[in-house]
Amino acid sequence: MTELDGRPVDLASLQKLALVGYGHFTSMRIDDLRVRGLTLHLERLVRDCKIVFGEDLSPERVLDHVRRAVNGMKRSMVARVTVFDPGLDMGRPADNGQPGILVTIRSAGAIPPPPLRVQPIQYERDLPQVKHIGLFGALHGRRQAQLAGADDALFHSTDGIISEGGTWNVGFILNGQVVWPEADVLPGVTMALLQQSAHQHVIRPVSLDEARAAEAAFATNTTIGVRAISVIGDTELAADHPLLRELQEAYLADEGELL
C-alpha cells in the first residue's frame, strides 16, 4: 500500500523523491490499530516539516492519510509517513512548495527480535535532530558492519564517543543504571517512551571502551521495540540482563494510543 495525499502515487512523484532525495519521515508500528507514542510521532513530523520546508504540517491531515491507508486492518504493521515536495526543483530548494504526505504500509515482525551484533563504525549524521530521508551514510555504515560479520553499525565520533545505531537509538546498562549517550542523535520516539518509565535514566557521554564494558546494551526504535545487543565488535554482552528484561516488558505493556 502506497498513497500520496490519499491517492495512488504516480511514477513521476516517486522519481522526484528518488532523484532529489529531500524530505523527512517517521515510521510508526501499529498493533491492533494502536500506536505507541503516536503523539510523539506527530510532533516529530510537525517539528521536522518546519525545519526542512519551513511549513506548518497539520497532524490531523497526517492522521487522516494514515487511517485511510490502514483501512481498519488490525494486523501488526509499520506505517511510514514521508513528507516531501513532489514539485521541488533541485536547483531551487528554497522556493516555497507544498509538501505532500506519502504513506507506505508494510508488515511488522514480532518484538523483540533476536539479539543484535554490532560493529563500531565512525560516523556522524547530517542534521541529526531531524529524521530525514538522507540515509546514505547510515546505510553505508551498516554495509561496512555487515561485511565485517556483524548485523549493524554502532556509530561513534572521531574521539570514540558513542552516538546511535544505523536506524536506532542505543542504551546501556552501567552500574545498574540505564544510560543513554549524550551526543548529537535523532530523538527517538521509543527512547522517549522508555525515559518516561519508572527506571532511573542517565544521559551522559559514553565512550566506546565503556560501551564494551557495559553490563548490557540495547537498541530501540518503533519497529523493534527494545532489542538486546549481544556483541559490540568482538566483545560479548549479556542479552538477558534483568534490567533489560524490565525495559522490554515496560515497552510491551504500553498499549499505545488509538489511531
N, C-alpha and C positions, 0 to 999 in steps of 0.2 A: 504494500500500500504506500503510494507516494502522491501527495497532493500539494499544490502551491496555491495558497489563499483559497482553500476549499474546493479546488478544481483539479482534474488530472493535469499533471505537469507536462509542458511541451518540451520538445528536444532543444529548442533554441534557448530556453531559460536554463536548462541543465548545462548546456555548453557554456553559457556565461558564468555559471557557478564554477565549472571545472576550469575554464581557461583564465578567469580573473582571480578566483580564489580569495575573495574579500567578503567576510561575513563572520557571524558568531552563532553559537548554538548552545543548547542544553539537551541532555538525554535523561529521560525520567523513566524509571521502572514502574510499571503498572501491574498490580496484582489485585484481581477481583475488583477492578475499577477504582482502586485506591493507590495513591502515590505518597511515599514517604518524602516529606519535605517539599510538597507541591508549592507552598507559598514561597519557599526559598528559590525554587526553580524559576518561578515567575519573576521574583525580584531580580534574579540574575539576568534574565532576558531584558527586563526594562533597563537595568543599570548599564548592561553592555551595549544595548542599542544606542543609548545616549552617548557613550564613548566612541563607538565605531561609526555611527551615522549622524550623531547629533539630533536624533529624532526621539520623540516620546512614543513608546510602544504600549499599546493597550493590552493589559493582561487578560481582559475579558475576550478580546479578539483572539489571543493565543488559545485560550481555553475552548472557545467555540470550534476552532480548527482541529484541536486535538480530540475533542469529543466526537466530532464528525468522523475523523479517521478511525477512532477506536470503535465507533458504532455499537456501543453496548457490549462488546465482547468481554467476557470475564476471565479469559485465559491470561497467563503471565506474559507480558510483552514489554518491549522498550520502545518508547516514542521519542524520536529525535526531532527537535524543533530547531531548524536552521533559519536564521534571519539573514537575507541577502537581497541586494537590489538587482533584479533581472535586467535593468537598463543601465547599469553602471558602466561608464567608459573608463578603461584603464588609464587613459591619458588625463582624465579629469575626475579623479575620485572625490574632489572637494565639492563638486556640483551636487546640489540637493537632489535627491531622488526619492523614491518610495520603496522602502524595504518591504519585501514580501516574506511570507511565512511558509516555509516548506516543512511538511510533516511526513516523516517516514516511520513505518511500523515494522518491527521485527520481533521474532520470538525471543523470550528470555529463558536462560538456563536456571538450574537450581542454585540456591545460595545457602551457605558459601561454597564456592568451587574449591577444588583441591589446593593445597599449599603451593605457593609461588616461589620459584627460584630466580633470583635477580642478580644482574651483573652491574657493578658500579660503572657509570659512564659519565664523563664530564660533559655537561650541557646545561645551559640556562635559556629558558624560553623567552621569546619576544612578548612584550606586554603580558606578563604572566597573570595579572589580575583579571584578564578577560578570557573567557572560554571561546577563543576564536578558531576558525577553521584552518589556520596555518599550521598544519601538523607535520610538515616535512622533517624538521629537526627531531621531534619526538619519535617519529616512526623510524628515522634513520638510526637513532639511538637504540630503539627496540630491535632493529635488524642486526646491529652490531652485537647486542647482547645475545640474541638467538644464535648467531654464528659462533659465539663463544660457548654455546651449550646451555645457556640459561633460557628462561621463559620471557623475561622482560628486563628493562633497564631501570636502574635506580640512579637518579641524576644527582650530581654534586657539582659544586663550584670549583674554580681553579685551586682554591685553598682547602679543598676537601670537606666543605660544609654541605650536608645533605639538604636537598630541597624536596623533590617529589619523584613520582614514577612516570612511566610513559604516558598513561592516561588516568592516573590515580594519585591520591594523596597517600602519604606514608606516616605511620605512627610507630612508636617504640615503647616497650615496657622496660624501664630502667629504675632500679631500686624500688620496685613496687609501685611506680607511678606511670601513668600514661603520658608520654612525652611526644609532642608534635614539633617538627623542625621549625625554627624561626628563620624564614627565608622568603624570597620572592616566589610565592607559589600561587596556583589557582585556588581561590577559596572554595573548596568543595562542599557540596550540599551534605553528603554523608558525614564528612568530617565535622561540619557544623552541628548536625544532629547528635553525634556522639559526644561532642563537647558540652552539650546541654544535659547529658546524663549525670547520674549521681557520683560517678567516679571522679577521682582527683586528676585533673588535667593540667599539664605544664607546657608552655610554649617557650622554647629556648633553642639556641643553636645546637645542632647535633653533628659531631664530626663523623667521618667515615670510620675511623677507628672505634669510636664509641658505639656506632651502629652495629659493628661486627661483634662487639662485646655485650650487646643487649640481651636481656633475658628472653625477649620475644620481639617480633616485629610483624606488622600487618599493613596491607593495602586496603584502601577504601574508595569506592565510588558507587554510583547508584545501581550499576549492573551487577556488581559482585558483592555488595554489602561490605562485610568485614572479612577479608581473606588473609589467612596466615601466610607469612613469608618464612620459608624453611631454610633458605640458603641465601647468603649475601657473598658473592664472589666464590670463595672456597671455604667459607665459614658456615657451619650448620647451626641453626637456631631451633629452639623448641617450638613446635607447631601446635601444641596442646596446653599452653600455659593457662592456669586457672583464670587469670585476669583477662586473657584474650577470649576465653570462652564466655566470660561475663559480658564482654563488649558485643560479641556475636549474638548472644541471647537478648541483650538490650535492644539491639537493632531489629531483630526479628519480632520482638514484642511490640514494636511501633506499628500500629495498624495503618498509619498513613491518613491522608486527607482524601475524601471522596472527590473524584474527578468531576 
